[in-house]
């Protein structure tokens, strides 16, 4: 459910990838935001990512320190569509957040404050969340959302397979086996010649 705030276990680290998957609501509101912040108050936000469906659509990136906003960085391209699902990926790098939308690089936002201070992610505005995942090179932690359910973290994080393309049929082991509340996420594209 939105607004959502959750703790980032271990905080932000170089190489951590955070994926926010959801759908932009078509009916209510003209904005949504993903915030990487210190604590739950919202006074210190290292990275504020804020798509706005106003004036033709644009995205604002900013940092808030001690309750004061810095200068806005605006990107006038709008990669989101109302009523449509999205896959929003934040890769933490030593100098910047690298942001990808639906698999395409959208923007790099250079750190204005040390990213290791961040311990919380929050999402608010006109979106329906499907899941948020935290992925390093080998491990993925997933919080899953369904209408009326709370976010929960599996006891044993499943492995993340780093390859971008898999031979079909794809067969592999499931680390830790299946157990209640375990999430397995398949993401792909249906080939144009599929029958």
C-alpha angles and dihedrals in degrees: 000000000000130000088051128174124180139170118252103224108233092004125251117328134182107271096023114135120202118195121196112193122187148105129273108237112240097204113043131052134350101239145048132182141201113202129193103199149157109257126333101288097085092225093117115041116170092190126016111187108189124175112195124196092206133106092014094318131287141170125239122206120189148145127234120205124181090349092306124114121225126218113306121244108208129197111194095201112094112206094177128081127202112253093016130111121244141193110213117188127190116192114194111219129176093258105024151003109259109209123201125185118199090343098310126107107251108171145340115223114197116222115259093179129028106281092215088075090069115100103152138058121200131185124193141159134049101348138107110217121220098177146327118216132190114207134183122179093283110013133057125193115194133194112197127205132198127169109287095006129114121236113259134183120226115244092234116034113227120235122263115225107218099207119108096210130033130201112247128267089039117201127177142148122267108232109231092008125246121314136159113293094016112140124212113187121198116191124180150118127264108236115242092237094051116133 
